[in-house]
Amino acid sequence: MSDQQFDVFFRGDIVAGQSVAEVKERLAKLFKLEVAQVAQLFSGRPTAIRRNLDEASARKYEQALLKIGAVAELRPARVEKPSVVQAEATSEKDSFNASPDARTSTDTGLSLAPAGSDVLRPDERASVEATAVDISALALEPGGGEILREEEKRPTETTQIDTSHLEVLPPR
């Protein structure tokens, strides 16, 4: 076996034919948690259940979860060395002129700007010219008024129907 470490993730997927409620109960029992706490694991977002396990232990977790009806996913664990993270942050400031709060991966050339900052640099923005729209033919009428003006209304003919021979019976 290799020295590779794995993380066990769960996002709420269950085995076909299983009931979500039953799987939640079994997960609660397995992890000794309340059912309400386990319900958070069924969000659809991958949540790490266990981290940095050797392959054999990760497979055991995967099989135990599968046995109770929950589908887990194994992912190689990310082990980052502090010197690599520091080097990436330093190179980012130099190569991307990013703010000190931004984080960059030098492998992909992508950066993550702080919340609320502009996504595009000034030279990447396209200028948009306003379009002139003629609205002189439109009018705004006061609320509660007639929608149509008198000259726009079509005359309707009222028809009289004789209902004198009809009666309404009392309810039974």
Rosetta constraint file for C-alpha pairs under 8 A:
AtomPair CA 1 CA 55 HARMONIC 7.82 0.50
AtomPair CA 3 CA 54 HARMONIC 7.08 0.50
AtomPair CA 4 CA 54 HARMONIC 6.46 0.50
AtomPair CA 4 CA 55 HARMONIC 6.97 0.50
AtomPair CA 4 CA 76 HARMONIC 7.13 0.50
AtomPair CA 4 CA 77 HARMONIC 7.69 0.50
AtomPair CA 5 CA 52 HARMONIC 4.99 0.50
AtomPair CA 5 CA 53 HARMONIC 5.20 0.50
AtomPair CA 5 CA 54 HARMONIC 4.87 0.50
AtomPair CA 5 CA 55 HARMONIC 6.45 0.50
AtomPair CA 5 CA 76 HARMONIC 6.01 0.50
AtomPair CA 5 CA 77 HARMONIC 5.27 0.50
AtomPair CA 6 CA 51 HARMONIC 6.44 0.50
AtomPair CA 6 CA 52 HARMONIC 5.16 0.50
AtomPair CA 6 CA 53 HARMONIC 5.08 0.50
AtomPair CA 6 CA 54 HARMONIC 6.13 0.50
AtomPair CA 6 CA 55 HARMONIC 6.30 0.50
AtomPair CA 6 CA 58 HARMONIC 6.36 0.50
AtomPair CA 6 CA 74 HARMONIC 6.29 0.50
AtomPair CA 6 CA 75 HARMONIC 5.47 0.50
AtomPair CA 6 CA 76 HARMONIC 4.43 0.50
AtomPair CA 6 CA 77 HARMONIC 4.57 0.50
AtomPair CA 7 CA 48 HARMONIC 6.62 0.50
AtomPair CA 7 CA 49 HARMONIC 7.61 0.50
AtomPair CA 7 CA 50 HARMONIC 5.71 0.50
AtomPair CA 7 CA 51 HARMONIC 4.23 0.50
AtomPair CA 7 CA 52 HARMONIC 5.53 0.50
AtomPair CA 7 CA 53 HARMONIC 6.40 0.50
AtomPair CA 7 CA 58 HARMONIC 7.15 0.50
AtomPair CA 7 CA 74 HARMONIC 5.74 0.50
AtomPair CA 7 CA 75 HARMONIC 5.27 0.50
AtomPair CA 7 CA 76 HARMONIC 6.17 0.50
AtomPair CA 7 CA 77 HARMONIC 5.34 0.50
AtomPair CA 8 CA 48 HARMONIC 5.71 0.50
AtomPair CA 8 CA 49 HARMONIC 5.56 0.50
AtomPair CA 8 CA 50 HARMONIC 5.15 0.50
AtomPair CA 8 CA 51 HARMONIC 6.32 0.50
AtomPair CA 8 CA 58 HARMONIC 6.46 0.50
AtomPair CA 8 CA 61 HARMONIC 7.47 0.50
AtomPair CA 8 CA 62 HARMONIC 7.29 0.50
AtomPair CA 8 CA 72 HARMONIC 6.57 0.50
AtomPair CA 8 CA 73 HARMONIC 5.81 0.50
AtomPair CA 8 CA 74 HARMONIC 4.82 0.50
AtomPair CA 8 CA 75 HARMONIC 6.58 0.50
AtomPair CA 9 CA 46 HARMONIC 5.74 0.50
AtomPair CA 9 CA 47 HARMONIC 5.23 0.50
AtomPair CA 9 CA 48 HARMONIC 4.32 0.50
AtomPair CA 9 CA 49 HARMONIC 5.58 0.50
AtomPair CA 9 CA 50 HARMONIC 7.31 0.50
AtomPair CA 9 CA 72 HARMONIC 5.65 0.50
AtomPair CA 9 CA 73 HARMONIC 5.06 0.50
AtomPair CA 9 CA 74 HARMONIC 6.25 0.50
AtomPair CA 9 CA 75 HARMONIC 7.48 0.50
AtomPair CA 10 CA 41 HARMONIC 6.95 0.50
AtomPair CA 10 CA 45 HARMONIC 7.99 0.50
AtomPair CA 10 CA 46 HARMONIC 5.37 0.50
AtomPair CA 10 CA 47 HARMONIC 5.32 0.50
AtomPair CA 10 CA 48 HARMONIC 6.47 0.50
AtomPair CA 10 CA 49 HARMONIC 6.71 0.50
AtomPair CA 10 CA 70 HARMONIC 7.95 0.50
AtomPair CA 10 CA 71 HARMONIC 6.90 0.50
AtomPair CA 10 CA 72 HARMONIC 4.87 0.50
AtomPair CA 10 CA 73 HARMONIC 6.30 0.50
AtomPair CA 11 CA 41 HARMONIC 6.10 0.50
AtomPair CA 11 CA 42 HARMONIC 5.66 0.50
AtomPair CA 11 CA 43 HARMONIC 6.31 0.50
AtomPair CA 11 CA 44 HARMONIC 4.74 0.50
AtomPair CA 11 CA 45 HARMONIC 5.08 0.50
AtomPair CA 11 CA 46 HARMONIC 4.30 0.50
AtomPair CA 11 CA 47 HARMONIC 5.91 0.50
AtomPair CA 11 CA 72 HARMONIC 7.64 0.50
AtomPair CA 12 CA 41 HARMONIC 6.05 0.50
AtomPair CA 12 CA 42 HARMONIC 3.90 0.50
AtomPair CA 12 CA 43 HARMONIC 6.36 0.50
AtomPair CA 12 CA 44 HARMONIC 5.64 0.50
AtomPair CA 12 CA 45 HARMONIC 7.89 0.50
AtomPair CA 12 CA 70 HARMONIC 7.31 0.50
AtomPair CA 12 CA 71 HARMONIC 7.56 0.50
AtomPair CA 13 CA 42 HARMONIC 7.55 0.50
AtomPair CA 13 CA 44 HARMONIC 7.76 0.50
AtomPair CA 13 CA 70 HARMONIC 6.22 0.50
AtomPair CA 13 CA 71 HARMONIC 5.40 0.50
AtomPair CA 13 CA 72 HARMONIC 7.67 0.50
AtomPair CA 14 CA 18 HARMONIC 6.72 0.50
AtomPair CA 14 CA 20 HARMONIC 7.14 0.50
AtomPair CA 14 CA 23 HARMONIC 7.45 0.50
AtomPair CA 14 CA 69 HARMONIC 5.49 0.50
AtomPair CA 14 CA 70 HARMONIC 4.49 0.50
AtomPair CA 14 CA 71 HARMONIC 5.27 0.50
AtomPair CA 15 CA 66 HARMONIC 7.32 0.50
AtomPair CA 15 CA 69 HARMONIC 5.02 0.50
AtomPair CA 15 CA 70 HARMONIC 6.07 0.50
AtomPair CA 15 CA 71 HARMONIC 6.33 0.50
AtomPair CA 18 CA 22 HARMONIC 7.39 0.50
AtomPair CA 18 CA 23 HARMONIC 7.11 0.50
AtomPair CA 18 CA 69 HARMONIC 6.29 0.50
AtomPair CA 19 CA 23 HARMONIC 6.24 0.50
AtomPair CA 20 CA 24 HARMONIC 6.12 0.50
AtomPair CA 21 CA 25 HARMONIC 6.29 0.50
AtomPair CA 22 CA 26 HARMONIC 6.22 0.50
AtomPair CA 23 CA 27 HARMONIC 6.06 0.50
AtomPair CA 23 CA 68 HARMONIC 6.40 0.50
AtomPair CA 23 CA 69 HARMONIC 5.79 0.50
AtomPair CA 23 CA 70 HARMONIC 6.57 0.50
AtomPair CA 24 CA 28 HARMONIC 6.10 0.50
AtomPair CA 24 CA 35 HARMONIC 6.30 0.50
AtomPair CA 24 CA 38 HARMONIC 6.29 0.50
AtomPair CA 24 CA 39 HARMONIC 6.74 0.50
AtomPair CA 25 CA 29 HARMONIC 6.25 0.50
AtomPair CA 25 CA 35 HARMONIC 6.03 0.50
AtomPair CA 26 CA 30 HARMONIC 6.07 0.50
AtomPair CA 26 CA 68 HARMONIC 6.28 0.50
AtomPair CA 27 CA 31 HARMONIC 6.08 0.50
AtomPair CA 27 CA 33 HARMONIC 7.99 0.50
AtomPair CA 27 CA 38 HARMONIC 6.86 0.50
AtomPair CA 27 CA 65 HARMONIC 7.87 0.50
AtomPair CA 27 CA 68 HARMONIC 7.40 0.50
AtomPair CA 28 CA 32 HARMONIC 5.46 0.50
AtomPair CA 28 CA 33 HARMONIC 4.68 0.50
AtomPair CA 28 CA 34 HARMONIC 5.73 0.50
AtomPair CA 28 CA 35 HARMONIC 5.44 0.50
AtomPair CA 28 CA 37 HARMONIC 7.89 0.50
AtomPair CA 28 CA 38 HARMONIC 5.92 0.50
AtomPair CA 29 CA 33 HARMONIC 6.55 0.50
AtomPair CA 33 CA 37 HARMONIC 6.40 0.50
AtomPair CA 33 CA 38 HARMONIC 6.78 0.50
AtomPair CA 34 CA 38 HARMONIC 6.53 0.50
AtomPair CA 35 CA 39 HARMONIC 6.17 0.50
AtomPair CA 36 CA 40 HARMONIC 7.17 0.50
AtomPair CA 37 CA 41 HARMONIC 7.75 0.50
AtomPair CA 38 CA 42 HARMONIC 7.48 0.50
AtomPair CA 39 CA 43 HARMONIC 7.70 0.50
AtomPair CA 41 CA 47 HARMONIC 6.70 0.50
AtomPair CA 51 CA 77 HARMONIC 7.06 0.50
AtomPair CA 52 CA 77 HARMONIC 5.87 0.50
AtomPair CA 53 CA 57 HARMONIC 5.92 0.50
AtomPair CA 53 CA 58 HARMONIC 5.60 0.50
AtomPair CA 54 CA 58 HARMONIC 6.16 0.50
AtomPair CA 55 CA 59 HARMONIC 6.10 0.50
AtomPair CA 56 CA 60 HARMONIC 6.31 0.50
AtomPair CA 57 CA 61 HARMONIC 6.38 0.50
AtomPair CA 58 CA 62 HARMONIC 6.22 0.50
AtomPair CA 58 CA 74 HARMONIC 7.06 0.50
AtomPair CA 59 CA 63 HARMONIC 6.13 0.50
AtomPair CA 59 CA 74 HARMONIC 7.90 0.50
AtomPair CA 60 CA 64 HARMONIC 6.06 0.50
AtomPair CA 61 CA 65 HARMONIC 6.13 0.50
AtomPair CA 62 CA 66 HARMONIC 6.14 0.50
AtomPair CA 62 CA 71 HARMONIC 7.46 0.50
AtomPair CA 62 CA 72 HARMONIC 5.61 0.50
AtomPair CA 62 CA 73 HARMONIC 7.23 0.50
AtomPair CA 62 CA 74 HARMONIC 7.52 0.50
AtomPair CA 63 CA 67 HARMONIC 6.04 0.50
AtomPair CA 64 CA 68 HARMONIC 6.72 0.50
AtomPair CA 65 CA 69 HARMONIC 6.38 0.50
AtomPair CA 65 CA 70 HARMONIC 5.02 0.50
AtomPair CA 65 CA 71 HARMONIC 6.45 0.50
AtomPair CA 65 CA 72 HARMONIC 6.67 0.50
AtomPair CA 66 CA 70 HARMONIC 4.98 0.50
AtomPair CA 66 CA 71 HARMONIC 5.45 0.50
AtomPair CA 66 CA 72 HARMONIC 7.19 0.50
AtomPair CA 80 CA 84 HARMONIC 7.05 0.50
AtomPair CA 80 CA 85 HARMONIC 7.25 0.50
AtomPair CA 81 CA 85 HARMONIC 6.75 0.50
AtomPair CA 82 CA 86 HARMONIC 6.20 0.50
AtomPair CA 83 CA 87 HARMONIC 6.10 0.50
AtomPair CA 84 CA 88 HARMONIC 6.21 0.50
AtomPair CA 85 CA 89 HARMONIC 6.30 0.50
AtomPair CA 86 CA 90 HARMONIC 6.25 0.50
AtomPair CA 87 CA 91 HARMONIC 6.13 0.50
AtomPair CA 88 CA 92 HARMONIC 6.02 0.50
AtomPair CA 88 CA 103 HARMONIC 7.92 0.50
AtomPair CA 88 CA 104 HARMONIC 6.43 0.50
AtomPair CA 88 CA 105 HARMONIC 6.41 0.50
AtomPair CA 88 CA 106 HARMONIC 6.24 0.50
AtomPair CA 89 CA 93 HARMONIC 6.61 0.50
AtomPair CA 89 CA 103 HARMONIC 6.19 0.50
AtomPair CA 89 CA 104 HARMONIC 6.45 0.50
AtomPair CA 90 CA 94 HARMONIC 6.73 0.50
AtomPair CA 91 CA 95 HARMONIC 5.94 0.50
AtomPair CA 91 CA 106 HARMONIC 7.68 0.50
AtomPair CA 92 CA 96 HARMONIC 5.51 0.50
AtomPair CA 92 CA 97 HARMONIC 7.15 0.50
AtomPair CA 92 CA 98 HARMONIC 6.74 0.50
AtomPair CA 92 CA 103 HARMONIC 7.19 0.50
AtomPair CA 92 CA 104 HARMONIC 5.66 0.50
AtomPair CA 92 CA 105 HARMONIC 7.91 0.50
AtomPair CA 92 CA 106 HARMONIC 7.43 0.50
AtomPair CA 92 CA 111 HARMONIC 7.95 0.50
AtomPair CA 93 CA 97 HARMONIC 5.16 0.50
AtomPair CA 93 CA 98 HARMONIC 5.41 0.50
AtomPair CA 93 CA 99 HARMONIC 7.09 0.50
AtomPair CA 93 CA 100 HARMONIC 6.92 0.50
AtomPair CA 94 CA 98 HARMONIC 7.99 0.50
AtomPair CA 98 CA 102 HARMONIC 6.15 0.50
AtomPair CA 98 CA 113 HARMONIC 7.54 0.50
AtomPair CA 99 CA 113 HARMONIC 7.40 0.50
AtomPair CA 99 CA 114 HARMONIC 7.99 0.50
AtomPair CA 101 CA 113 HARMONIC 7.13 0.50
AtomPair CA 101 CA 114 HARMONIC 6.05 0.50
AtomPair CA 102 CA 111 HARMONIC 6.72 0.50
AtomPair CA 102 CA 112 HARMONIC 5.36 0.50
AtomPair CA 102 CA 113 HARMONIC 4.64 0.50
AtomPair CA 102 CA 114 HARMONIC 5.76 0.50
AtomPair CA 103 CA 111 HARMONIC 5.65 0.50
AtomPair CA 103 CA 112 HARMONIC 5.22 0.50
AtomPair CA 103 CA 113 HARMONIC 6.97 0.50
AtomPair CA 104 CA 109 HARMONIC 6.97 0.50
AtomPair CA 104 CA 110 HARMONIC 5.84 0.50
AtomPair CA 104 CA 111 HARMONIC 4.18 0.50
AtomPair CA 104 CA 112 HARMONIC 6.22 0.50
AtomPair CA 105 CA 109 HARMONIC 5.88 0.50
AtomPair CA 105 CA 110 HARMONIC 5.87 0.50
AtomPair CA 105 CA 111 HARMONIC 6.50 0.50
AtomPair CA 106 CA 110 HARMONIC 7.30 0.50
AtomPair CA 113 CA 117 HARMONIC 6.46 0.50
AtomPair CA 113 CA 118 HARMONIC 7.97 0.50
AtomPair CA 113 CA 119 HARMONIC 7.44 0.50
AtomPair CA 120 CA 124 HARMONIC 5.79 0.50
AtomPair CA 120 CA 125 HARMONIC 6.32 0.50
AtomPair CA 121 CA 125 HARMONIC 6.73 0.50
AtomPair CA 141 CA 145 HARMONIC 6.91 0.50
AtomPair CA 141 CA 147 HARMONIC 7.67 0.50
AtomPair CA 148 CA 152 HARMONIC 5.81 0.50
AtomPair CA 148 CA 153 HARMONIC 6.32 0.50
AtomPair CA 149 CA 153 HARMONIC 6.65 0.50
